[in-house]
Amino acid sequence: MWNRLIYILLIASVLVGCKNSAKVSEPKGKYTRKPITEVSESQLKADILAIDAKMQLETGNYEKAIEEYNELISQYPDYAVAYYELGSLYYSAGDVGKAIEYSKKADQLSPGNLWYKQQLAELYSITHQTKELIKVRAEMADLEPDKIEFQYELANAYTADGKYKEAIAVFNRVEKIIGITEPVSMQKQKLWYAVGDSTKAMKEIEALAKANPDEQKYNAILANMNMERRNYSEALKYYKRIAENDPDDEYIHVSLAEYYKKVGDSENAYQELKKAFQNPKLDIRSKRQILGSFYTNDEFYTTQSKYAFDLAETLVQQDPDSASYSLFYGDILMRQKKYDRAANYLRNYLKRDSSEVEIWTALIQCDFSTDKDSLVLSDAQRASNIFPTEPIFYYMQGISLYRMERTDEAIAILEKGSKNGFANVYLEADFFQMLAELHHQKGNNEVSDAYYEKVLKIMPDDVSVLNNYAYSLAGRGVNLDKAHKMSRTTIEKEPKNAYYLDTYAWVLYKMGNYKEAERYILLAIKYSEKEDNRTCYEHYVEILKAQGKKNEAETVTN
């Protein structure tokens, strides 16, 4: 009686010791323990030694437990539990080599024990022994073929070893048990792609779609797969199926738009995208992101601009007060040269965020392009108050004041702006050129010449500056050799420019070379037929008079 009680306690202890791995069922058939009445004396002694070792293990005396388990197997070399426990102990201690050695022995002695196989599988997995792992996982799947977890683990082991077709075969067995499901079908699809068979990969999704006729995402996957394979007619079939089954789907028209764009049908692509943008289920942020990625920059602003701009306006109408849309649509209107409307949207944006130099610059450009000098002046003044070191805003004030014939104010603001320095040499040259011309108008010739010299140090070959400076010198009759050299450079670079030819003719006239002056003034008149050439004719008359050709001069005057 006493021996049997000890044995019952031992059984409970051993079972607890075995259940520390994956969820597996108890061993079946010939591998189950014999009834207590059939236990031999030898078996009982072994079990008593095992319970002693287990008690050492439970109280944390691991070294003593290992010692006693080794003593046990030295006396009873076929005692499988001892090998299993030693394998577990060495596994916990980090000695994977010994853990595998003892776990393999336990599995050999009791090949039907799933706990032993699970421990061995874990050890093979962490040591990347894929072939051994496959063998153990296959044995577990054979022992309990209806246990889905074992089939999944076997398929994963095959996949890890690159045996994709074998993994597919395992998933096929799973489908026979549980039917067609998304996780299995999607995994099989990936595996077929891995072996290079896209046709079978597609068939997996077709079967999934057939098994789930109300689930539109599978039609979408099939459409995308056909698009990737350039089977455009097949792709369109699936896209249309989605549209028929779920006309309110917020993304189907986006997909159709992408399809039509891919096949080169810009009109239908635009129409489908417009339908998507009219769907209230698609939020405004998503619509903007879609539009931003649908067309390339070149398509958006040039080749497809008539569609892109209309779609942009559709979005703006849906969210007219959005600051981000104000900037986005303002840029579009500027590119369309609709400056008045663009300025309104940019001002709307600046009401919410006035911290960006580029937006102020764009607004002032719109004002300038519509010849609204008072707006250029007021907007540039506001901008320079926010960005007092930015020269562009002083320059734009100077231009507007110049065009409004407020010369002294223009000079004052340009000189103020120039004191801040320049990060851009071209803007510096623009400042100096404008100041040179303004001082010339005021008769401040020495100051004007000094500014022209500053410009030429920055841009010595700028034909516009050379021409204006030369004309200024010729008008005063000073430094004519310098004026001749500068003006000659301009006509060599642009021999059909009427303005430059006129200046050159006037310089020659001032130098007393009337014959050459007449030749070049006639060229200036020839190339200025489509322009206001009154100055050319006035100079022509003076040149004729200087040569004593009064009758010809009167004819030109009349």
VMD Tcl script that draws the C-alpha trace (Angstrom):
set ca {
  {0.00 0.00 0.00}
  {2.78 2.40 0.98}
  {4.68 1.73 -2.23}
  {1.59 2.39 -4.33}
  {0.97 5.74 -2.58}
  {4.53 6.79 -3.29}
  {4.04 5.79 -6.89}
  {0.87 7.89 -7.26}
  {2.77 10.93 -5.93}
  {5.58 10.22 -8.36}
  {3.21 10.09 -11.33}
  {1.77 13.53 -10.46}
  {5.28 14.99 -10.07}
  {6.58 13.61 -13.36}
  {3.53 14.83 -15.28}
  {4.00 18.33 -13.92}
  {7.65 18.19 -14.88}
  {6.83 17.28 -18.46}
  {4.29 20.05 -19.10}
  {6.56 23.03 -19.49}
  {6.62 23.40 -23.27}
  {4.10 23.76 -26.08}
  {0.49 22.68 -25.84}
  {0.42 19.05 -26.84}
  {-1.75 16.10 -25.82}
  {-0.76 13.25 -23.60}
  {1.00 10.27 -25.23}
  {-1.31 7.61 -26.59}
  {-1.36 3.84 -27.08}
  {1.67 1.78 -26.23}
  {3.51 4.83 -24.88}
  {1.15 5.41 -21.95}
  {2.20 4.35 -18.45}
  {1.16 0.87 -17.29}
  {-1.50 0.45 -14.59}
  {-0.10 0.54 -11.05}
  {-0.83 -3.17 -10.51}
  {1.60 -3.99 -13.34}
  {4.54 -1.88 -12.04}
  {7.69 -3.93 -11.44}
  {9.97 -3.54 -8.45}
  {12.68 -2.16 -10.72}
  {10.29 0.40 -12.17}
  {9.22 1.45 -8.71}
  {12.80 2.00 -7.57}
  {13.52 4.09 -10.66}
  {10.43 6.18 -10.05}
  {11.46 6.80 -6.44}
  {14.87 8.05 -7.62}
  {13.08 10.26 -10.16}
  {10.87 11.84 -7.52}
  {13.93 12.59 -5.36}
  {15.58 14.34 -8.31}
  {12.36 16.21 -9.05}
  {12.14 17.45 -5.47}
  {15.68 18.83 -5.75}
  {14.65 20.56 -8.97}
  {11.50 22.07 -7.42}
  {13.46 23.47 -4.45}
  {16.01 25.11 -6.73}
  {18.90 22.71 -6.09}
  {19.71 22.39 -9.79}
  {23.19 20.97 -9.44}
  {21.91 18.30 -7.04}
  {19.01 17.60 -9.40}
  {21.42 17.09 -12.31}
  {23.56 14.82 -10.14}
  {20.58 12.69 -9.15}
  {19.17 12.50 -12.69}
  {22.59 11.33 -13.92}
  {22.65 8.73 -11.13}
  {19.19 7.63 -12.22}
  {20.15 7.09 -15.86}
  {23.38 5.34 -14.84}
  {21.23 2.74 -13.08}
  {18.28 2.84 -15.47}
  {19.62 3.94 -18.90}
  {16.18 3.58 -20.54}
  {14.39 6.00 -18.16}
  {13.16 8.60 -20.71}
  {11.83 11.19 -18.23}
  {15.30 11.63 -16.71}
  {16.80 12.49 -20.09}
  {13.93 14.91 -20.78}
  {14.44 16.68 -17.44}
  {18.22 16.86 -17.96}
  {17.60 18.32 -21.41}
  {15.32 20.93 -19.87}
  {17.85 21.77 -17.14}
  {20.70 22.23 -19.61}
  {18.38 24.26 -21.88}
  {17.66 26.64 -18.99}
  {21.36 26.83 -18.14}
  {22.23 27.82 -21.73}
  {24.10 24.64 -22.60}
  {22.17 23.96 -25.79}
  {24.51 21.22 -26.98}
  {23.87 19.02 -23.92}
  {20.19 20.00 -23.97}
  {19.87 18.59 -27.48}
  {21.87 15.46 -26.58}
  {19.59 14.53 -23.66}
  {16.36 15.59 -25.40}
  {17.22 13.42 -28.40}
  {17.77 10.47 -26.10}
  {14.41 11.04 -24.41}
  {12.71 11.15 -27.82}
  {14.46 7.97 -28.96}
  {13.35 6.10 -25.84}
  {9.77 7.39 -26.08}
  {9.15 8.37 -29.73}
  {5.43 8.86 -29.17}
  {5.82 11.47 -26.42}
  {4.85 14.85 -27.90}
  {6.31 16.77 -24.94}
  {9.74 15.37 -25.69}
  {9.41 16.19 -29.40}
  {8.26 19.74 -28.63}
  {11.31 20.40 -26.47}
  {13.58 18.95 -29.13}
  {11.88 21.06 -31.81}
  {12.42 24.24 -29.81}
  {16.11 23.41 -29.47}
  {16.49 22.70 -33.19}
  {14.67 25.96 -33.96}
  {16.95 28.20 -31.88}
  {20.05 26.50 -33.31}
  {18.71 26.77 -36.89}
  {19.00 23.04 -37.53}
  {16.20 23.17 -40.08}
  {16.48 19.65 -41.44}
  {16.31 18.14 -37.95}
  {13.49 20.53 -37.08}
  {11.50 19.42 -40.14}
  {11.91 15.76 -39.17}
  {10.62 16.35 -35.63}
  {7.74 18.61 -36.77}
  {6.73 15.98 -39.36}
  {6.69 13.28 -36.68}
  {4.48 15.45 -34.45}
  {2.10 16.13 -37.35}
  {1.93 12.37 -38.08}
  {1.17 11.57 -34.45}
  {-1.78 14.00 -34.40}
  {-2.67 14.79 -38.04}
  {-5.82 16.70 -37.10}
  {-3.99 19.12 -34.84}
  {-3.74 22.27 -37.00}
  {-0.99 23.88 -34.91}
  {1.35 20.99 -35.73}
  {0.65 21.39 -39.45}
  {1.38 25.13 -39.30}
  {4.64 24.51 -37.46}
  {5.69 21.94 -40.04}
  {4.86 24.33 -42.90}
  {6.88 27.07 -41.22}
  {9.82 24.72 -40.82}
  {9.71 23.85 -44.53}
  {9.51 27.55 -45.40}
  {12.51 28.37 -43.21}
  {14.49 25.71 -45.10}
  {13.44 27.07 -48.50}
  {11.29 24.01 -49.26}
  {8.33 26.04 -50.48}
  {6.49 23.32 -52.39}
  {6.63 21.03 -49.36}
  {5.20 23.87 -47.26}
  {2.39 24.31 -49.81}
  {1.61 20.58 -49.57}
  {1.23 20.92 -45.80}
  {-1.09 23.91 -46.21}
  {-3.14 21.86 -48.66}
  {-3.64 19.25 -45.91}
  {-4.73 22.05 -43.56}
  {-7.33 23.21 -46.09}
  {-8.75 19.69 -46.27}
  {-9.33 19.88 -42.53}
  {-10.63 23.46 -42.09}
  {-11.52 24.58 -45.61}
  {-10.28 27.64 -47.54}
  {-9.27 30.50 -45.21}
  {-7.52 33.82 -45.78}
  {-4.38 33.14 -43.67}
  {-3.64 29.86 -45.45}
  {-4.49 31.12 -48.95}
  {-2.39 34.27 -48.54}
  {0.54 32.21 -47.26}
  {0.22 29.81 -50.19}
  {0.10 32.78 -52.57}
  {3.40 34.06 -51.19}
  {4.96 30.61 -51.46}
  {3.88 30.22 -55.10}
  {5.45 33.59 -55.83}
  {8.60 32.35 -54.07}
  {8.84 29.38 -56.45}
  {8.16 31.69 -59.42}
  {4.68 30.49 -60.31}
  {2.51 33.62 -60.41}
  {-0.31 31.78 -62.16}
  {-0.80 29.42 -59.22}
  {-0.39 32.34 -56.83}
  {-3.30 34.03 -58.57}
  {-5.38 30.85 -58.45}
  {-5.05 30.79 -54.68}
  {-6.69 34.23 -54.46}
  {-9.30 33.27 -57.06}
  {-10.28 30.31 -54.89}
  {-10.41 32.58 -51.86}
  {-12.60 35.09 -53.71}
  {-14.93 32.30 -54.84}
  {-15.21 31.02 -51.26}
  {-15.99 34.56 -50.01}
  {-18.11 36.23 -52.73}
  {-19.10 39.14 -50.48}
  {-15.51 40.11 -49.65}
  {-14.37 42.69 -52.22}
  {-10.77 42.93 -51.09}
  {-9.96 39.66 -52.86}
  {-11.21 41.12 -56.14}
  {-8.97 44.12 -55.46}
  {-5.97 41.83 -54.89}
  {-6.71 39.98 -58.12}
  {-7.04 43.27 -60.00}
  {-3.67 44.44 -58.68}
  {-2.03 41.13 -59.48}
  {-3.29 41.35 -63.06}
  {-2.06 44.94 -63.29}
  {1.40 43.80 -62.22}
  {1.31 41.11 -64.90}
  {0.02 43.67 -67.44}
  {-3.17 41.67 -67.94}
  {-5.07 44.94 -68.12}
  {-8.34 43.55 -69.49}
  {-8.48 41.00 -66.66}
  {-7.68 43.69 -64.11}
  {-10.52 45.85 -65.42}
  {-12.90 42.91 -65.00}
  {-12.16 42.69 -61.29}
  {-12.27 46.46 -60.78}
  {-15.69 46.61 -62.42}
  {-16.88 43.69 -60.30}
  {-16.02 45.69 -57.17}
  {-17.76 48.79 -58.53}
  {-20.90 46.76 -59.27}
  {-20.94 44.98 -55.91}
  {-20.05 48.04 -53.84}
  {-20.58 51.29 -55.77}
  {-19.98 53.35 -52.59}
  {-16.50 51.93 -52.06}
  {-14.38 55.03 -51.55}
  {-11.27 53.63 -53.23}
  {-12.59 51.72 -56.23}
  {-12.73 54.81 -58.43}
  {-9.17 55.67 -57.42}
  {-8.12 52.19 -58.54}
  {-10.02 52.58 -61.80}
  {-8.36 55.96 -62.34}
  {-4.95 54.34 -61.89}
  {-5.97 51.61 -64.33}
  {-7.03 54.11 -67.02}
  {-3.89 56.16 -66.52}
  {-1.80 53.01 -66.92}
  {-3.44 52.20 -70.26}
  {-3.08 55.80 -71.45}
  {-6.73 56.88 -71.18}
  {-6.32 60.29 -69.54}
  {-9.94 61.34 -69.92}
  {-11.38 58.28 -68.17}
  {-8.65 58.47 -65.52}
  {-9.76 62.02 -64.77}
  {-13.46 61.07 -64.72}
  {-12.87 58.20 -62.29}
  {-10.76 60.36 -59.99}
  {-13.46 63.01 -60.01}
  {-16.01 60.39 -58.93}
  {-13.69 59.41 -56.08}
  {-13.37 63.03 -54.99}
  {-17.16 63.42 -54.95}
  {-17.49 60.52 -52.50}
  {-18.04 61.91 -48.98}
  {-16.65 58.70 -47.44}
  {-13.18 59.70 -48.64}
  {-11.83 62.37 -46.30}
  {-10.39 65.60 -47.68}
  {-6.85 64.85 -46.52}
  {-6.82 61.52 -48.35}
  {-8.13 63.19 -51.49}
  {-5.32 65.72 -51.43}
  {-2.73 62.99 -50.93}
  {-4.19 60.99 -53.82}
  {-4.11 63.99 -56.14}
  {-0.56 64.81 -55.07}
  {0.70 61.33 -55.95}
  {-1.51 60.59 -58.98}
  {0.18 63.02 -61.35}
  {3.90 63.65 -61.65}
  {5.04 67.26 -61.32}
  {5.33 67.56 -65.10}
  {1.89 66.02 -65.65}
  {0.28 68.19 -62.98}
  {1.53 71.49 -64.35}
  {1.86 70.77 -68.08}
  {0.69 67.65 -69.92}
  {-2.29 66.84 -67.66}
  {-2.85 70.29 -66.17}
  {-6.38 70.73 -67.54}
  {-7.46 67.65 -65.58}
  {-5.23 68.20 -62.54}
  {-6.28 71.83 -62.06}
  {-9.96 70.97 -62.35}
  {-9.57 68.22 -59.74}
  {-7.74 70.66 -57.50}
  {-10.59 73.13 -57.82}
  {-13.03 70.36 -56.89}
  {-11.14 69.83 -53.65}
  {-10.97 73.54 -52.91}
  {-14.73 73.86 -53.35}
  {-15.21 71.09 -50.78}
  {-12.97 72.83 -48.24}
  {-12.74 76.51 -49.23}
  {-11.48 77.75 -45.86}
  {-8.55 75.38 -45.54}
  {-5.30 77.29 -45.18}
  {-3.34 74.44 -46.72}
  {-5.64 74.41 -49.73}
  {-5.31 78.17 -50.05}
  {-1.59 77.78 -50.60}
  {-1.97 74.74 -52.85}
  {-4.61 76.32 -55.07}
  {-2.91 79.74 -55.04}
  {0.15 78.10 -56.56}
  {-1.99 76.49 -59.27}
  {-3.68 79.79 -60.12}
  {-0.30 81.49 -60.35}
  {0.87 78.88 -62.83}
  {-2.29 79.58 -64.84}
  {-1.41 83.29 -64.66}
  {-4.67 84.01 -62.84}
  {-2.87 86.41 -60.54}
  {-5.88 88.21 -59.06}
  {-7.47 84.98 -57.83}
  {-4.12 83.57 -56.76}
  {-3.49 86.65 -54.60}
  {-6.80 86.11 -52.76}
  {-5.88 82.54 -51.83}
  {-2.38 83.50 -50.77}
  {-3.75 86.27 -48.55}
  {-6.13 83.74 -47.00}
  {-3.16 81.52 -46.18}
  {-1.13 84.42 -44.76}
  {-3.97 85.28 -42.37}
  {-3.28 81.98 -40.63}
  {0.47 81.76 -41.10}
  {2.55 84.82 -42.01}
  {5.91 83.25 -41.22}
  {7.03 82.14 -44.69}
  {9.11 84.48 -46.84}
  {8.29 82.55 -50.01}
  {4.53 83.05 -49.63}
  {4.89 86.81 -49.19}
  {7.16 86.88 -52.24}
  {4.56 84.98 -54.28}
  {1.79 87.35 -53.17}
  {3.82 90.43 -54.14}
  {4.62 88.79 -57.49}
  {0.86 88.44 -58.10}
  {0.33 92.11 -57.22}
  {3.17 93.13 -59.53}
  {1.89 90.98 -62.41}
  {-1.47 92.75 -62.31}
  {0.18 96.23 -62.23}
  {-1.31 96.98 -58.83}
  {1.50 99.15 -57.55}
  {-0.38 100.29 -54.45}
  {-0.87 96.64 -53.41}
  {2.77 95.81 -54.20}
  {3.79 98.69 -51.95}
  {1.47 97.84 -49.04}
  {2.15 94.08 -49.12}
  {5.92 94.62 -49.42}
  {5.82 97.06 -46.49}
  {3.96 94.51 -44.34}
  {6.44 91.81 -45.33}
  {9.48 93.97 -44.55}
  {8.04 94.69 -41.10}
  {7.93 90.92 -40.46}
  {11.26 90.20 -42.20}
  {13.32 93.38 -41.75}
  {16.53 91.82 -43.12}
  {15.03 90.44 -46.35}
  {16.13 92.75 -49.23}
  {13.52 91.50 -51.72}
  {10.72 93.35 -49.92}
  {12.62 96.66 -49.99}
  {13.36 96.12 -53.66}
  {9.68 95.54 -54.48}
  {8.76 98.71 -52.55}
  {11.36 100.57 -54.60}
  {9.91 99.28 -57.88}
  {6.34 100.18 -56.93}
  {7.38 103.68 -55.82}
  {9.36 104.13 -59.04}
  {6.34 103.13 -61.12}
  {4.21 105.53 -59.08}
  {6.80 108.28 -59.87}
  {7.68 108.72 -56.20}
  {11.39 108.84 -56.97}
  {12.74 110.22 -53.69}
  {10.84 107.62 -51.65}
  {12.04 104.88 -53.99}
  {15.67 105.95 -53.50}
  {15.24 106.13 -49.71}
  {13.73 102.64 -49.35}
  {16.29 101.03 -51.68}
  {19.20 102.60 -49.84}
  {17.67 101.45 -46.54}
  {17.33 97.89 -47.80}
  {20.85 97.82 -49.21}
  {22.30 98.50 -45.75}
  {21.18 95.01 -44.59}
  {23.54 93.28 -47.03}
  {22.75 90.70 -49.69}
  {22.80 86.92 -49.70}
  {22.05 86.92 -53.43}
  {24.49 88.78 -55.71}
  {21.88 89.16 -58.45}
  {19.51 90.95 -56.09}
  {22.39 93.18 -55.03}
  {22.99 94.09 -58.67}
  {19.26 94.79 -59.15}
  {19.34 97.19 -56.20}
  {22.34 99.08 -57.56}
  {20.96 99.22 -61.09}
  {17.64 100.63 -59.88}
  {19.46 103.21 -57.73}
  {21.67 104.14 -60.68}
  {18.65 104.81 -62.90}
  {16.75 106.69 -60.19}
  {19.71 108.95 -59.44}
  {20.13 109.51 -63.18}
  {16.52 110.70 -63.33}
  {17.24 113.07 -60.45}
  {20.34 114.41 -62.21}
  {22.67 112.97 -59.59}
  {25.05 111.80 -62.29}
  {28.10 111.10 -60.13}
  {26.04 108.98 -57.75}
  {24.35 107.27 -60.68}
  {27.70 106.44 -62.34}
  {29.02 105.07 -59.05}
  {26.09 102.69 -58.78}
  {26.52 101.58 -62.39}
  {30.16 100.78 -61.64}
  {29.07 98.70 -58.63}
  {26.69 96.73 -60.83}
  {29.39 96.05 -63.43}
  {31.73 94.71 -60.76}
  {29.09 92.12 -59.95}
  {27.90 91.45 -63.52}
  {30.47 92.85 -65.97}
  {28.79 91.35 -69.04}
  {25.18 92.30 -68.30}
  {24.03 93.88 -71.59}
  {21.11 95.74 -70.02}
  {23.38 97.54 -67.56}
  {26.01 98.23 -70.25}
  {23.34 99.71 -72.50}
  {21.77 101.93 -69.84}
  {25.11 103.16 -68.56}
  {26.33 103.89 -72.10}
  {23.13 105.79 -72.93}
  {23.48 107.83 -69.73}
  {27.07 108.81 -70.63}
  {26.14 109.58 -74.24}
  {23.25 111.75 -73.14}
  {25.68 113.88 -71.16}
  {28.42 113.67 -73.76}
  {31.01 112.39 -71.27}
  {33.33 109.36 -71.27}
  {32.26 108.62 -74.85}
  {35.07 106.12 -75.47}
  {33.86 104.14 -72.45}
  {30.25 104.50 -73.65}
  {31.26 103.32 -77.15}
  {33.05 100.24 -75.79}
  {30.12 99.26 -73.56}
  {27.52 99.85 -76.27}
  {29.57 97.95 -78.85}
  {29.57 94.93 -76.52}
  {25.76 94.96 -76.38}
  {25.21 94.89 -80.16}
  {27.84 92.19 -80.61}
  {25.88 90.01 -78.17}
  {22.44 90.97 -79.48}
  {22.83 92.35 -83.02}
  {19.06 92.62 -83.64}
  {18.10 94.36 -80.41}
  {16.57 97.70 -81.44}
  {17.23 99.37 -78.08}
  {20.90 98.49 -78.09}
  {21.30 99.52 -81.73}
  {19.64 102.85 -80.95}
  {22.04 103.49 -78.05}
  {25.04 102.60 -80.21}
  {23.87 104.92 -82.98}
  {23.43 107.71 -80.40}
  {26.91 107.17 -78.98}
  {28.36 107.36 -82.54}
  {26.38 110.56 -83.13}
  {27.78 112.10 -79.95}
  {31.28 111.11 -81.10}
  {30.68 112.87 -84.46}
  {30.63 109.67 -86.53}
  {27.36 110.58 -88.28}
  {27.63 108.21 -91.24}
  {28.01 105.15 -89.02}
  {25.39 106.56 -86.68}
  {22.91 106.72 -89.60}
  {23.69 103.13 -90.55}
  {22.98 101.80 -87.05}
  {19.90 103.96 -86.43}
  {18.35 102.52 -89.62}
  {19.03 99.03 -88.28}
  {17.41 100.04 -85.00}
  {14.31 101.27 -86.88}
  {14.23 98.06 -88.93}
  {14.22 95.80 -85.88}
  {11.82 97.99 -83.90}
  {8.88 97.84 -86.33}
  {6.66 96.06 -83.79}
  {7.69 98.29 -80.90}
  {7.38 101.92 -79.86}
  {10.22 103.39 -81.96}
  {9.56 107.09 -81.56}
  {12.93 107.58 -79.85}
  {14.67 105.89 -82.78}
  {13.03 108.29 -85.25}
  {13.87 111.28 -83.07}
  {17.51 110.20 -83.06}
  {17.35 109.57 -86.83}
  {16.18 113.13 -87.42}
  {19.05 114.53 -85.32}
  {21.58 112.36 -87.14}
  {20.27 113.51 -90.55}
  {20.38 117.15 -89.50}
  {23.97 116.73 -88.31}
  {24.86 115.62 -91.86}
  {23.03 118.57 -93.47}
  {20.20 116.38 -94.77}
  {17.45 118.78 -93.78}
  {14.97 117.69 -96.46}
  {15.27 114.06 -95.46}
  {14.95 115.04 -91.81}
  {11.73 116.98 -92.58}
  {10.36 113.98 -94.50}
  {11.03 111.70 -91.51}
  {9.48 114.24 -89.14}
  {6.34 114.53 -91.26}
}
mol new
graphics top color blue
foreach p $ca { graphics top sphere $p radius 0.5 }
foreach p [lrange $ca 0 end-1] q [lrange $ca 1 end] { graphics top cylinder $p $q radius 0.2 }
display resetview
